[in-house]
Structure formats: C-alpha cells, structure tokens
Amino acid sequence: MKKTIISESIGVFTYKEERKVYELEKEGKRWSLLISFGQEDAYGLLKKAENLFVCLAQFDQKAKRAIAEKLVDYKNEFWPEYDEDDEELDWDAVDAGEYDITEEAFGEAIFLCDIQVGTDMIYCEYNDGDLFGGHRIHAFFDNDYKLISTDV
C-alpha cells in the first residue's frame, strides 16, 4: 500500500498499517478510509469521501435530525435531565414532559467527530454533548446518506 494518498479537497491521507486504513484529521474530524480490497479500493473510497466532504454541512444537518428522531425518546426515558432522588422534584412536570429534551435541542447538542468511509456504508461517530454522560453516538449510513441505524 502507498504510504499516503492525496485528496485535493480534503488533504493527505496516511496509511495506518496496524488498522489497514488511510486516515486524516481535518477540522476536528477524523476521516478514515476502510480498505478491503487493496489500493484500487482506496481510490474509490477517496472519491466517495471527497463527494461527502463537498456536502458535509448538509449531510451533518440531516444526520443530526435523523439521529435525534431515533434517539430522543431513549434519551428522555433512560437519561433524564432531572435528579430522580430530588425530594422536591415535581413529578407532574416530569409526567407532562417538561424536562424532556426536544429533537431540535438534541440535534444542536451533538457534533460529528469521526467519519469512516467503507465500501457499503459510512460510519459516523458523534460526541453526545453530554446527553448520555459522555458516551459516543454511533450512526451508520448507506451510500445515499440515509441513516441505517444508530445507538449509544
């Protein structure tokens, strides 16, 4: 494998032998090309990464909405924004959803930190914005940028 491959739009990807990936850090995000079939595969994945890079802001916005839609109920049910041991907690307010986070607020809290481009999918890792106690949010997308699955 070549030690580096160059994208004019993203930058220089460096081959990491131990993980069999090309990696690049750009604007606080780690990009990885998940090599399966050799050097020819790397150039195809590079093109796929470049296409994503061009529309990354739009992709990220749609991804956050889709992730929020899938995980907001889980967040509100199992990671509440209130202290259940608070003796003065207004349980009627809890039951009315007054402490629930909205999908919009959820989407604003998370941010993209890792992008792995594979042959069949794109994996993204999001910082949870402390919605889940510092855990990462894992999201898988198809080649048309549609969310396949997400979890914490």
N, C-alpha and C positions, 0 to 999 in steps of 0.2 A: 504494500500500500504506500502511496505517496505520503510524505510527512504532512503536507499541507495541500489544501485546495482553496482557491480564491473565488470569492463572490464579489463582483464589483459593487453590488448594492449592500451587502451585509458585512463583508470583511473576510479575514483569513481564518479558515477552519483548520485546526491542528488535530492530527490523528492521535488517539489515545489507545495504544496497543492493548493495555490491560482490559479495557472495556469494549474494544472493537467499534469505536465511534469516532466521528470527527466532531470537535467541539469549538465553540466560540462564545465569548462573553461580550454582549453588546447592550448598552443602555440598561444595565442591571438585570438583564435576562440571559440565561444560559441557553444557547442553541445547541442541539445535538442532532447529528445525522446517524441513524441506526443502520449500520451497514449489515446486509445479509448476504449479498451475492458478489462482493468484490468491488473493484474500482469503478466499473461501469455503473453499478448500483449507486455509488457515491455521487456521481454527477447527476443522475436522475433525481436523487434526494436533494441535492443542492438546488436544482431548478425548482423543485417543489417548495423548498424553504424560501427561495427568492420570491416566488409567487405569493406566499403567505406574508412575507415581510412587507411587500408593497401595500397590502390591505390589512396590516396588523391592527391598526387602531379600530377599524370597523369589525374585524374578527373578534378582537378582545371585548368590545362592547356587546356584541351578540352573544359571545360565550358567557360573559358575566350574567346576562339576563337569563340564559338557559340554565346555568348552574344555580342561580338564585331560585328560579322557578322549581327546580328539582329538590333543593336542599333547605329551603326556608322553613317548611313545616317541621323537618327534622331538627333544625336549629331551635325553633321556638318550643318544641316539645321536650327535647332532651338536653339542651344547653341554654336554659333560660337566662334572661337579663336581670333576674331578681334573686335575692337570697331566700331560699325556702325556709331557713331557720329564723328569719326575721320575725319576731313576735308581733310587730306592728304592721306586717305585710297585709295589704288589702286584697284578700283572696277573691273578692268580687271583681276587682280590677284585673286580676290575673285571668279569671274566667272570661272576662269581657275582651281579653286580648290586648289590653292597654300596654302591656310590657312586651308584646310581640314586635319583632323586627320586621320591617316591610321588605318586599323583594327589591325595591329600589335602594334602600339603605344597605341591604345585604350586598348588592352588586357594587355599591360605592366603597364598601369596606375591604373587599378582596382585591388582590393585584397579582398579575402574572409574573412569575419569576423563572420558569423553566419550560422550554419547548423542545420536544423530541419528535423529529420527523422520521417516520418509518414508511415502509412501502405501502402498508394497508391502512395506516391510521396516523393521527397526530395526537401525541400525548402532551397535555399541559398541566403544570403544577402551579397552583395559586397559593400565595400567602393568605391565610384566613382572616387577616385584620383583627385577630384575637376573638373572632366569633366562636371558635371552637377551642379556646385555650391554647392557641399557638400551633395547632395541628395544621398540616397541609391539606389542601383540597386537590384531588386527582380528577382530571377530566380527560376523556377520550373522545376524539372527533373523527368522523370519516373524512375521506378525501374531498368532500364537498363542504367541509367545515361545519357539519351538523353534529350536535352532541350525541354520542352513543351512550355514554354512562359517566357518572360522577359519584365520588364518595369522599369521605374524610379519612 
